[in-house]
Every structure is written in C-alpha cells, then in structure tokens.
Amino acid sequence: MIVPLLTGVLVLVLGGCACVWRAARADAPRWVRAAAAATLAAGELARRSHRDGRSPSQSDD
C-alpha cells in the first residue's frame, strides 16, 4: 500500500522538477509555467514549515 503512494509522490516530484527546468526556457507552454510555479510554491511552503518547526536553540545551516 505504501509503495504506490511513494511512487506517485516520486512521479509528481520528478514531473515538477522537469516543469521548473522547462519553464526556465523562453518557449515553455503556459501549463508548464503554471506547474513550475506550483512546484516552486510547494517547495517554499515545505521550506517555511521546516523552519517554523525548529526550536530557537537550533542554528540555521
């Protein structure tokens, strides 16, 4: 049960990375740019939630 879930997450992550890479080019379609923006926003949310979960005594790397 967990393997299909992890496989789906991996496919979404790799697809998001491919969209970010493709959107860096000038000729990317609109849907690729939208998927890249969603991927970057999700990454920023994950990074912020990781920072907020730290205790004040831990240092930033």
Predicted model as a PDB file, atoms N, CA, C, CB and O in Angstrom, pLDDT in the B-factor column:
MODEL        1                                                                  
ATOM      1  N   MET A   1       0.817  -1.201   0.000  1.00 81.00           N  
ATOM      2  CA  MET A   1       0.000   0.000   0.000  1.00 81.00           C  
ATOM      3  C   MET A   1       0.859   1.262   0.000  1.00 81.00           C  
ATOM      4  CB  MET A   1      -0.929   0.000   1.202  1.00 81.00           C  
ATOM      5  O   MET A   1       0.495   2.256  -0.628  1.00 81.00           O  
ATOM      6  N   ILE A   2       1.975   1.232   0.685  1.00 91.00           N  
ATOM      7  CA  ILE A   2       2.813   2.431   0.770  1.00 91.00           C  
ATOM      8  C   ILE A   2       3.648   2.633  -0.501  1.00 91.00           C  
ATOM      9  CB  ILE A   2       3.735   2.340   1.989  1.00 91.00           C  
ATOM     10  O   ILE A   2       3.985   3.767  -0.843  1.00 91.00           O  
ATOM     11  N   VAL A   3       3.978   1.555  -1.192  1.00 94.00           N  
ATOM     12  CA  VAL A   3       4.821   1.668  -2.390  1.00 94.00           C  
ATOM     13  C   VAL A   3       4.127   2.465  -3.500  1.00 94.00           C  
ATOM     14  CB  VAL A   3       5.191   0.271  -2.906  1.00 94.00           C  
ATOM     15  O   VAL A   3       4.768   3.332  -4.095  1.00 94.00           O  
ATOM     16  N   PRO A   4       2.850   2.212  -3.808  1.00 93.00           N  
ATOM     17  CA  PRO A   4       2.206   3.039  -4.847  1.00 93.00           C  
ATOM     18  C   PRO A   4       2.115   4.518  -4.458  1.00 93.00           C  
ATOM     19  CB  PRO A   4       0.805   2.507  -5.135  1.00 93.00           C  
ATOM     20  O   PRO A   4       2.219   5.398  -5.313  1.00 93.00           O  
ATOM     21  N   LEU A   5       1.924   4.779  -3.188  1.00 95.00           N  
ATOM     22  CA  LEU A   5       1.866   6.163  -2.727  1.00 95.00           C  
ATOM     23  C   LEU A   5       3.218   6.856  -2.912  1.00 95.00           C  
ATOM     24  CB  LEU A   5       1.439   6.218  -1.250  1.00 95.00           C  
ATOM     25  O   LEU A   5       3.285   7.980  -3.410  1.00 95.00           O  
ATOM     26  N   LEU A   6       4.277   6.184  -2.513  1.00 95.00           N  
ATOM     27  CA  LEU A   6       5.611   6.762  -2.677  1.00 95.00           C  
ATOM     28  C   LEU A   6       5.980   6.900  -4.152  1.00 95.00           C  
ATOM     29  CB  LEU A   6       6.653   5.904  -1.955  1.00 95.00           C  
ATOM     30  O   LEU A   6       6.645   7.860  -4.541  1.00 95.00           O  
ATOM     31  N   THR A   7       5.554   5.955  -4.962  1.00 96.00           N  
ATOM     32  CA  THR A   7       5.801   6.040  -6.395  1.00 96.00           C  
ATOM     33  C   THR A   7       5.077   7.248  -6.990  1.00 96.00           C  
ATOM     34  CB  THR A   7       5.353   4.745  -7.098  1.00 96.00           C  
ATOM     35  O   THR A   7       5.637   7.959  -7.824  1.00 96.00           O  
ATOM     36  N   GLY A   8       3.848   7.479  -6.568  1.00 94.00           N  
ATOM     37  CA  GLY A   8       3.096   8.641  -7.037  1.00 94.00           C  
ATOM     38  C   GLY A   8       3.748   9.950  -6.628  1.00 94.00           C  
ATOM     39  O   GLY A   8       3.820  10.889  -7.421  1.00 94.00           O  
ATOM     40  N   VAL A   9       4.223  10.014  -5.393  1.00 92.00           N  
ATOM     41  CA  VAL A   9       4.910  11.217  -4.922  1.00 92.00           C  
ATOM     42  C   VAL A   9       6.189  11.438  -5.725  1.00 92.00           C  
ATOM     43  CB  VAL A   9       5.231  11.108  -3.412  1.00 92.00           C  
ATOM     44  O   VAL A   9       6.499  12.567  -6.107  1.00 92.00           O  
ATOM     45  N   LEU A  10       6.926  10.369  -5.979  1.00 95.00           N  
ATOM     46  CA  LEU A  10       8.161  10.483  -6.759  1.00 95.00           C  
ATOM     47  C   LEU A  10       7.875  10.978  -8.173  1.00 95.00           C  
ATOM     48  CB  LEU A  10       8.887   9.132  -6.813  1.00 95.00           C  
ATOM     49  O   LEU A  10       8.609  11.817  -8.695  1.00 95.00           O  
ATOM     50  N   VAL A  11       6.822  10.470  -8.791  1.00 96.00           N  
ATOM     51  CA  VAL A  11       6.452  10.912 -10.139  1.00 96.00           C  
ATOM     52  C   VAL A  11       6.084  12.389 -10.133  1.00 96.00           C  
ATOM     53  CB  VAL A  11       5.279  10.074 -10.684  1.00 96.00           C  
ATOM     54  O   VAL A  11       6.477  13.128 -11.036  1.00 96.00           O  
ATOM     55  N   LEU A  12       5.324  12.835  -9.114  1.00 93.00           N  
ATOM     56  CA  LEU A  12       4.963  14.250  -9.025  1.00 93.00           C  
ATOM     57  C   LEU A  12       6.192  15.134  -8.825  1.00 93.00           C  
ATOM     58  CB  LEU A  12       3.974  14.469  -7.882  1.00 93.00           C  
ATOM     59  O   LEU A  12       6.299  16.199  -9.434  1.00 93.00           O  
ATOM     60  N   VAL A  13       7.105  14.700  -7.985  1.00 92.00           N  
ATOM     61  CA  VAL A  13       8.322  15.489  -7.734  1.00 92.00           C  
ATOM     62  C   VAL A  13       9.166  15.587  -9.003  1.00 92.00           C  
ATOM     63  CB  VAL A  13       9.154  14.861  -6.587  1.00 92.00           C  
ATOM     64  O   VAL A  13       9.618  16.671  -9.372  1.00 92.00           O  
ATOM     65  N   LEU A  14       9.374  14.460  -9.661  1.00 95.00           N  
ATOM     66  CA  LEU A  14      10.177  14.488 -10.889  1.00 95.00           C  
ATOM     67  C   LEU A  14       9.496  15.299 -11.986  1.00 95.00           C  
ATOM     68  CB  LEU A  14      10.439  13.064 -11.383  1.00 95.00           C  
ATOM     69  O   LEU A  14      10.161  16.028 -12.721  1.00 95.00           O  
ATOM     70  N   GLY A  15       8.182  15.177 -12.099  1.00 95.00           N  
ATOM     71  CA  GLY A  15       7.450  15.974 -13.079  1.00 95.00           C  
ATOM     72  C   GLY A  15       7.531  17.455 -12.769  1.00 95.00           C  
ATOM     73  O   GLY A  15       7.673  18.275 -13.676  1.00 95.00           O  
ATOM     74  N   GLY A  16       7.442  17.804 -11.489  1.00 94.00           N  
ATOM     75  CA  GLY A  16       7.569  19.206 -11.089  1.00 94.00           C  
ATOM     76  C   GLY A  16       8.948  19.763 -11.397  1.00 94.00           C  
ATOM     77  O   GLY A  16       9.085  20.890 -11.871  1.00 94.00           O  
ATOM     78  N   CYS A  17       9.972  18.954 -11.121  1.00 94.00           N  
ATOM     79  CA  CYS A  17      11.338  19.395 -11.433  1.00 94.00           C  
ATOM     80  C   CYS A  17      11.524  19.579 -12.939  1.00 94.00           C  
ATOM     81  CB  CYS A  17      12.368  18.382 -10.895  1.00 94.00           C  
ATOM     82  O   CYS A  17      12.178  20.524 -13.380  1.00 94.00           O  
ATOM     83  N   ALA A  18      10.950  18.682 -13.714  1.00 95.00           N  
ATOM     84  CA  ALA A  18      11.046  18.810 -15.173  1.00 95.00           C  
ATOM     85  C   ALA A  18      10.328  20.073 -15.651  1.00 95.00           C  
ATOM     86  CB  ALA A  18      10.452  17.562 -15.867  1.00 95.00           C  
ATOM     87  O   ALA A  18      10.795  20.742 -16.571  1.00 95.00           O  
ATOM     88  N   CYS A  19       9.203  20.395 -15.033  1.00 94.00           N  
ATOM     89  CA  CYS A  19       8.474  21.612 -15.421  1.00 94.00           C  
ATOM     90  C   CYS A  19       9.257  22.866 -15.050  1.00 94.00           C  
ATOM     91  CB  CYS A  19       7.090  21.644 -14.754  1.00 94.00           C  
ATOM     92  O   CYS A  19       9.275  23.832 -15.813  1.00 94.00           O  
ATOM     93  N   VAL A  20       9.904  22.861 -13.886  1.00 94.00           N  
ATOM     94  CA  VAL A  20      10.725  24.013 -13.498  1.00 94.00           C  
ATOM     95  C   VAL A  20      11.873  24.188 -14.485  1.00 94.00           C  
ATOM     96  CB  VAL A  20      11.273  23.841 -12.057  1.00 94.00           C  
ATOM     97  O   VAL A  20      12.170  25.304 -14.911  1.00 94.00           O  
ATOM     98  N   TRP A  21      12.510  23.090 -14.841  1.00 95.00           N  
ATOM     99  CA  TRP A  21      13.612  23.159 -15.801  1.00 95.00           C  
ATOM    100  C   TRP A  21      13.129  23.666 -17.151  1.00 95.00           C  
ATOM    101  CB  TRP A  21      14.271  21.787 -15.961  1.00 95.00           C  
ATOM    102  O   TRP A  21      13.772  24.511 -17.774  1.00 95.00           O  
ATOM    103  N   ARG A  22      11.992  23.143 -17.598  1.00 94.00           N  
ATOM    104  CA  ARG A  22      11.442  23.527 -18.907  1.00 94.00           C  
ATOM    105  C   ARG A  22      10.971  24.979 -18.896  1.00 94.00           C  
ATOM    106  CB  ARG A  22      10.274  22.596 -19.297  1.00 94.00           C  
ATOM    107  O   ARG A  22      11.113  25.686 -19.894  1.00 94.00           O  
ATOM    108  N   ALA A  23      10.409  25.429 -17.765  1.00 94.00           N  
ATOM    109  CA  ALA A  23       9.904  26.803 -17.690  1.00 94.00           C  
ATOM    110  C   ALA A  23      11.035  27.827 -17.694  1.00 94.00           C  
ATOM    111  CB  ALA A  23       9.053  26.982 -16.439  1.00 94.00           C  
ATOM    112  O   ALA A  23      10.811  29.000 -17.991  1.00 94.00           O  
ATOM    113  N   ALA A  24      12.231  27.391 -17.369  1.00 93.00           N  
ATOM    114  CA  ALA A  24      13.365  28.307 -17.405  1.00 93.00           C  
ATOM    115  C   ALA A  24      13.711  28.703 -18.844  1.00 93.00           C  
ATOM    116  CB  ALA A  24      14.582  27.670 -16.725  1.00 93.00           C  
ATOM    117  O   ALA A  24      14.414  29.686 -19.081  1.00 93.00           O  
ATOM    118  N   ARG A  25      13.215  27.936 -19.773  1.00 87.00           N  
ATOM    119  CA  ARG A  25      13.415  28.264 -21.190  1.00 87.00           C  
ATOM    120  C   ARG A  25      12.324  29.226 -21.634  1.00 87.00           C  
ATOM    121  CB  ARG A  25      13.408  26.977 -22.074  1.00 87.00           C  
ATOM    122  O   ARG A  25      11.250  29.257 -21.033  1.00 87.00           O  
ATOM    123  N   ALA A  26      12.571  29.985 -22.640  1.00 81.00           N  
ATOM    124  CA  ALA A  26      11.629  31.013 -23.086  1.00 81.00           C  
ATOM    125  C   ALA A  26      10.421  30.429 -23.831  1.00 81.00           C  
ATOM    126  CB  ALA A  26      12.344  32.008 -23.980  1.00 81.00           C  
ATOM    127  O   ALA A  26       9.380  31.079 -23.914  1.00 81.00           O  
ATOM    128  N   ASP A  27      10.546  29.233 -24.364  1.00 88.00           N  
ATOM    129  CA  ASP A  27       9.481  28.699 -25.217  1.00 88.00           C  
ATOM    130  C   ASP A  27       8.568  27.700 -24.495  1.00 88.00           C  
ATOM    131  CB  ASP A  27      10.090  28.035 -26.428  1.00 88.00           C  
ATOM    132  O   ASP A  27       7.938  26.867 -25.148  1.00 88.00           O  
ATOM    133  N   ALA A  28       8.488  27.767 -23.178  1.00 91.00           N  
ATOM    134  CA  ALA A  28       7.664  26.823 -22.417  1.00 91.00           C  
ATOM    135  C   ALA A  28       6.183  27.175 -22.554  1.00 91.00           C  
ATOM    136  CB  ALA A  28       8.076  26.819 -20.927  1.00 91.00           C  
ATOM    137  O   ALA A  28       5.818  28.350 -22.527  1.00 91.00           O  
ATOM    138  N   PRO A  29       5.339  26.164 -22.701  1.00 94.00           N  
ATOM    139  CA  PRO A  29       3.893  26.418 -22.762  1.00 94.00           C  
ATOM    140  C   PRO A  29       3.367  26.967 -21.436  1.00 94.00           C  
ATOM    141  CB  PRO A  29       3.140  25.130 -23.129  1.00 94.00           C  
ATOM    142  O   PRO A  29       4.031  26.872 -20.404  1.00 94.00           O  
ATOM    143  N   ARG A  30       2.185  27.532 -21.481  1.00 94.00           N  
ATOM    144  CA  ARG A  30       1.584  28.141 -20.290  1.00 94.00           C  
ATOM    145  C   ARG A  30       1.375  27.121 -19.175  1.00 94.00           C  
ATOM    146  CB  ARG A  30       0.253  28.793 -20.648  1.00 94.00           C  
ATOM    147  O   ARG A  30       1.597  27.439 -18.006  1.00 94.00           O  
ATOM    148  N   TRP A  31       0.951  25.894 -19.512  1.00 95.00           N  
ATOM    149  CA  TRP A  31       0.685  24.898 -18.477  1.00 95.00           C  
ATOM    150  C   TRP A  31       1.976  24.471 -17.781  1.00 95.00           C  
ATOM    151  CB  TRP A  31      -0.019  23.677 -19.080  1.00 95.00           C  
ATOM    152  O   TRP A  31       1.962  24.129 -16.598  1.00 95.00           O  
ATOM    153  N   VAL A  32       3.091  24.492 -18.515  1.00 94.00           N  
ATOM    154  CA  VAL A  32       4.381  24.149 -17.901  1.00 94.00           C  
ATOM    155  C   VAL A  32       4.781  25.239 -16.916  1.00 94.00           C  
ATOM    156  CB  VAL A  32       5.484  23.962 -18.986  1.00 94.00           C  
ATOM    157  O   VAL A  32       5.258  24.946 -15.819  1.00 94.00           O  
ATOM    158  N   ARG A  33       4.589  26.493 -17.306  1.00 94.00           N  
ATOM    159  CA  ARG A  33       4.919  27.595 -16.400  1.00 94.00           C  
ATOM    160  C   ARG A  33       4.049  27.558 -15.152  1.00 94.00           C  
ATOM    161  CB  ARG A  33       4.755  28.939 -17.111  1.00 94.00           C  
ATOM    162  O   ARG A  33       4.525  27.858 -14.057  1.00 94.00           O  
ATOM    163  N   ALA A  34       2.761  27.188 -15.306  1.00 95.00           N  
ATOM    164  CA  ALA A  34       1.857  27.086 -14.156  1.00 95.00           C  
ATOM    165  C   ALA A  34       2.281  25.945 -13.232  1.00 95.00           C  
ATOM    166  CB  ALA A  34       0.404  26.874 -14.628  1.00 95.00           C  
ATOM    167  O   ALA A  34       2.273  26.099 -12.010  1.00 95.00           O  
ATOM    168  N   ALA A  35       2.650  24.802 -13.809  1.00 95.00           N  
ATOM    169  CA  ALA A  35       3.100  23.671 -12.996  1.00 95.00           C  
ATOM    170  C   ALA A  35       4.412  23.999 -12.293  1.00 95.00           C  
ATOM    171  CB  ALA A  35       3.264  22.413 -13.864  1.00 95.00           C  
ATOM    172  O   ALA A  35       4.627  23.589 -11.153  1.00 95.00           O  
ATOM    173  N   ALA A  36       5.281  24.730 -12.963  1.00 95.00           N  
ATOM    174  CA  ALA A  36       6.545  25.127 -12.346  1.00 95.00           C  
ATOM    175  C   ALA A  36       6.299  26.085 -11.185  1.00 95.00           C  
ATOM    176  CB  ALA A  36       7.472  25.778 -13.386  1.00 95.00           C  
ATOM    177  O   ALA A  36       6.938  25.971 -10.139  1.00 95.00           O  
ATOM    178  N   ALA A  37       5.386  27.016 -11.362  1.00 95.00           N  
ATOM    179  CA  ALA A  37       5.063  27.955 -10.281  1.00 95.00           C  
ATOM    180  C   ALA A  37       4.472  27.212  -9.082  1.00 95.00           C  
ATOM    181  CB  ALA A  37       4.075  29.038 -10.778  1.00 95.00           C  
ATOM    182  O   ALA A  37       4.793  27.528  -7.937  1.00 95.00           O  
ATOM    183  N   ALA A  38       3.614  26.230  -9.341  1.00 95.00           N  
ATOM    184  CA  ALA A  38       3.035  25.434  -8.247  1.00 95.00           C  
ATOM    185  C   ALA A  38       4.110  24.620  -7.538  1.00 95.00           C  
ATOM    186  CB  ALA A  38       1.935  24.499  -8.782  1.00 95.00           C  
ATOM    187  O   ALA A  38       4.085  24.487  -6.314  1.00 95.00           O  
ATOM    188  N   THR A  39       5.047  24.080  -8.297  1.00 94.00           N  
ATOM    189  CA  THR A  39       6.139  23.305  -7.712  1.00 94.00           C  
ATOM    190  C   THR A  39       7.021  24.185  -6.834  1.00 94.00           C  
ATOM    191  CB  THR A  39       6.980  22.647  -8.812  1.00 94.00           C  
ATOM    192  O   THR A  39       7.382  23.800  -5.722  1.00 94.00           O  
ATOM    193  N   LEU A  40       7.363  25.364  -7.336  1.00 94.00           N  
ATOM    194  CA  LEU A  40       8.201  26.278  -6.556  1.00 94.00           C  
ATOM    195  C   LEU A  40       7.482  26.761  -5.298  1.00 94.00           C  
ATOM    196  CB  LEU A  40       8.615  27.477  -7.413  1.00 94.00           C  
ATOM    197  O   LEU A  40       8.100  26.909  -4.243  1.00 94.00           O  
ATOM    198  N   ALA A  41       6.175  27.004  -5.410  1.00 95.00           N  
ATOM    199  CA  ALA A  41       5.398  27.424  -4.240  1.00 95.00           C  
ATOM    200  C   ALA A  41       5.328  26.311  -3.203  1.00 95.00           C  
ATOM    201  CB  ALA A  41       3.983  27.842  -4.656  1.00 95.00           C  
ATOM    202  O   ALA A  41       5.443  26.572  -2.005  1.00 95.00           O  
ATOM    203  N   ALA A  42       5.141  25.079  -3.650  1.00 92.00           N  
ATOM    204  CA  ALA A  42       5.100  23.942  -2.719  1.00 92.00           C  
ATOM    205  C   ALA A  42       6.453  23.763  -2.031  1.00 92.00           C  
ATOM    206  CB  ALA A  42       4.703  22.642  -3.462  1.00 92.00           C  
ATOM    207  O   ALA A  42       6.513  23.460  -0.839  1.00 92.00           O  
ATOM    208  N   GLY A  43       7.519  23.947  -2.771  1.00 91.00           N  
ATOM    209  CA  GLY A  43       8.850  23.853  -2.171  1.00 91.00           C  
ATOM    210  C   GLY A  43       9.087  24.942  -1.136  1.00 91.00           C  
ATOM    211  O   GLY A  43       9.686  24.699  -0.088  1.00 91.00           O  
ATOM    212  N   GLU A  44       8.613  26.138  -1.437  1.00 93.00           N  
ATOM    213  CA  GLU A  44       8.762  27.247  -0.478  1.00 93.00           C  
ATOM    214  C   GLU A  44       7.938  26.987   0.778  1.00 93.00           C  
ATOM    215  CB  GLU A  44       8.334  28.587  -1.122  1.00 93.00           C  
ATOM    216  O   GLU A  44       8.399  27.264   1.885  1.00 93.00           O  
ATOM    217  N   LEU A  45       6.731  26.460   0.623  1.00 92.00           N  
ATOM    218  CA  LEU A  45       5.911  26.116   1.792  1.00 92.00           C  
ATOM    219  C   LEU A  45       6.573  25.035   2.635  1.00 92.00           C  
ATOM    220  CB  LEU A  45       4.520  25.650   1.351  1.00 92.00           C  
ATOM    221  O   LEU A  45       6.558  25.104   3.864  1.00 92.00           O  
ATOM    222  N   ALA A  46       7.151  24.044   1.979  1.00 88.00           N  
ATOM    223  CA  ALA A  46       7.839  22.980   2.715  1.00 88.00           C  
ATOM    224  C   ALA A  46       9.042  23.537   3.467  1.00 88.00           C  
ATOM    225  CB  ALA A  46       8.284  21.860   1.757  1.00 88.00           C  
ATOM    226  O   ALA A  46       9.311  23.148   4.604  1.00 88.00           O  
ATOM    227  N   ARG A  47       9.763  24.451   2.822  1.00 91.00           N  
ATOM    228  CA  ARG A  47      10.937  25.030   3.482  1.00 91.00           C  
ATOM    229  C   ARG A  47      10.523  25.884   4.676  1.00 91.00           C  
ATOM    230  CB  ARG A  47      11.753  25.874   2.488  1.00 91.00           C  
ATOM    231  O   ARG A  47      11.164  25.827   5.726  1.00 91.00           O  
ATOM    232  N   ARG A  48       9.466  26.669   4.531  1.00 90.00           N  
ATOM    233  CA  ARG A  48       8.996  27.504   5.644  1.00 90.00           C  
ATOM    234  C   ARG A  48       8.462  26.665   6.791  1.00 90.00           C  
ATOM    235  CB  ARG A  48       7.917  28.465   5.168  1.00 90.00           C  
ATOM    236  O   ARG A  48       8.698  26.988   7.955  1.00 90.00           O  
ATOM    237  N   SER A  49       7.744  25.591   6.480  1.00 89.00           N  
ATOM    238  CA  SER A  49       7.212  24.748   7.551  1.00 89.00           C  
ATOM    239  C   SER A  49       8.344  24.044   8.286  1.00 89.00           C  
ATOM    240  CB  SER A  49       6.219  23.715   6.988  1.00 89.00           C  
ATOM    241  O   SER A  49       8.239  23.790   9.486  1.00 89.00           O  
ATOM    242  N   HIS A  50       9.416  23.727   7.583  1.00 77.00           N  
ATOM    243  CA  HIS A  50      10.572  23.109   8.226  1.00 77.00           C  
ATOM    244  C   HIS A  50      11.249  24.110   9.168  1.00 77.00           C  
ATOM    245  CB  HIS A  50      11.577  22.597   7.164  1.00 77.00           C  
ATOM    246  O   HIS A  50      11.659  23.744  10.269  1.00 77.00           O  
ATOM    247  N   ARG A  51      11.363  25.341   8.748  1.00 73.00           N  
ATOM    248  CA  ARG A  51      11.967  26.378   9.596  1.00 73.00           C  
ATOM    249  C   ARG A  51      11.113  26.661  10.820  1.00 73.00           C  
ATOM    250  CB  ARG A  51      12.171  27.666   8.801  1.00 73.00           C  
ATOM    251  O   ARG A  51      11.643  26.812  11.921  1.00 73.00           O  
ATOM    252  N   ASP A  52       9.792  26.734  10.643  1.00 71.00           N  
ATOM    253  CA  ASP A  52       8.897  27.044  11.753  1.00 71.00           C  
ATOM    254  C   ASP A  52       8.867  25.937  12.792  1.00 71.00           C  
ATOM    255  CB  ASP A  52       7.500  27.296  11.239  1.00 71.00           C  
ATOM    256  O   ASP A  52       8.566  26.195  13.958  1.00 71.00           O  
ATOM    257  N   GLY A  53       9.170  24.725  12.398  1.00 66.00           N  
ATOM    258  CA  GLY A  53       9.142  23.597  13.315  1.00 66.00           C  
ATOM    259  C   GLY A  53      10.386  23.471  14.174  1.00 66.00           C  
ATOM    260  O   GLY A  53      10.417  22.664  15.102  1.00 66.00           O  
ATOM    261  N   ARG A  54      11.402  24.249  13.882  1.00 60.00           N  
ATOM    262  CA  ARG A  54      12.650  24.173  14.656  1.00 60.00           C  
ATOM    263  C   ARG A  54      12.513  24.910  15.975  1.00 60.00           C  
ATOM    264  CB  ARG A  54      13.825  24.752  13.853  1.00 60.00           C  
ATOM    265  O   ARG A  54      11.755  25.871  16.107  1.00 60.00           O  
ATOM    266  N   SER A  55      13.263  24.433  16.930  1.00 54.00           N  
ATOM    267  CA  SER A  55      13.305  25.155  18.195  1.00 54.00           C  
ATOM    268  C   SER A  55      14.312  26.295  18.049  1.00 54.00           C  
ATOM    269  CB  SER A  55      13.687  24.203  19.387  1.00 54.00           C  
ATOM    270  O   SER A  55      15.207  26.216  17.208  1.00 54.00           O  
ATOM    271  N   PRO A  56      14.181  27.357  18.856  1.00 55.00           N  
ATOM    272  CA  PRO A  56      15.072  28.522  18.721  1.00 55.00           C  
ATOM    273  C   PRO A  56      16.533  28.199  19.007  1.00 55.00           C  
ATOM    274  CB  PRO A  56      14.620  29.622  19.649  1.00 55.00           C  
ATOM    275  O   PRO A  56      17.417  28.944  18.583  1.00 55.00           O  
ATOM    276  N   SER A  57      16.805  27.114  19.712  1.00 55.00           N  
ATOM    277  CA  SER A  57      18.194  26.805  20.057  1.00 55.00           C  
ATOM    278  C   SER A  57      18.965  26.202  18.916  1.00 55.00           C  
ATOM    279  CB  SER A  57      18.238  25.876  21.220  1.00 55.00           C  
ATOM    280  O   SER A  57      20.193  26.136  18.985  1.00 55.00           O  
ATOM    281  N   GLN A  58      18.293  25.750  17.849  1.00 54.00           N  
ATOM    282  CA  GLN A  58      18.971  25.164  16.719  1.00 54.00           C  
ATOM    283  C   GLN A  58      19.426  26.257  15.766  1.00 54.00           C  
ATOM    284  CB  GLN A  58      18.066  24.162  16.005  1.00 54.00           C  
ATOM    285  O   GLN A  58      18.742  27.265  15.591  1.00 54.00           O  
ATOM    286  N   SER A  59      20.579  26.050  15.155  1.00 55.00           N  
ATOM    287  CA  SER A  59      21.112  27.056  14.233  1.00 55.00           C  
ATOM    288  C   SER A  59      20.690  26.742  12.812  1.00 55.00           C  
ATOM    289  CB  SER A  59      22.644  27.129  14.328  1.00 55.00           C  
ATOM    290  O   SER A  59      20.402  25.592  12.481  1.00 55.00           O  
ATOM    291  N   ASP A  60      20.653  27.770  11.966  1.00 55.00           N  
ATOM    292  CA  ASP A  60      20.368  27.585  10.551  1.00 55.00           C  
ATOM    293  C   ASP A  60      21.633  27.107   9.848  1.00 55.00           C  
ATOM    294  CB  ASP A  60      19.841  28.897   9.911  1.00 55.00           C  
ATOM    295  O   ASP A  60      22.739  27.531  10.181  1.00 55.00           O  
ATOM    296  N   ASP A  61      21.456  26.216   8.869  1.00 53.00           N  
ATOM    297  CA  ASP A  61      22.607  25.721   8.106  1.00 53.00           C  
ATOM    298  C   ASP A  61      22.774  26.477   6.827  1.00 53.00           C  
ATOM    299  CB  ASP A  61      22.467  24.248   7.808  1.00 53.00           C  
ATOM    300  O   ASP A  61      23.693  26.196   6.059  1.00 53.00           O  
TER     301      ASP A  61                                                      
ENDMDL                                                                          
END                                                                             
